[in-house]
Amino acid sequence: MKTRISLLVLAVVLFLAVVPAKPVMSRDNGFPDAPDFFLKDLNGNEVTLDDFEGKVLFVNFWATWCPPCREEIPGFVEAYAVYHEKGMEILGISLDRQGADVVRKFAEKYEVNYPIALGTQQLVQDYQPGQYIPTTIIIDREGKIRHRHVGYMDKTVLEKYFLELSQ
């Protein structure tokens, strides 16, 4: 009996993992609206999509234990230092299960200069980053999802996306 229940639960989880959520399509340009979110940053402050209104936002799903995630962070830090005043925002979404203290120590060690929030199941469901990290969802100034970049993103590619959407 327990085996059947376990198999049923596994089947439901796998089904939900492969069935994409239907994005809300905007009427003006065909790009989906970015779903709103209500998250907590590493200091316990609320972070919402509205906080980034009018900016080009990179929502970066990552974890401290992920080698390509750790590899791309220095380029993100450098790009954010250069382009933040020009409208670039990066929101690191930690998918670590160890909690804010582990992520905070990691962020301090790597001198992360952009906001980091703790991911939630709802955010993952809404944004559908997929099964691989890092994954970065790129949102334009109008709040539309314009790109989904799966895997490591170097500084040059990050800048290319930003410059394309900041005009």
Summary of the structure (lengths in Angstrom):
residues: 167
radius of gyration: 16.7
end to end distance: 59.4
largest distance: 59.4
contacts: 458
relative contact order: 0.20
helix: 41%
strand: 23%
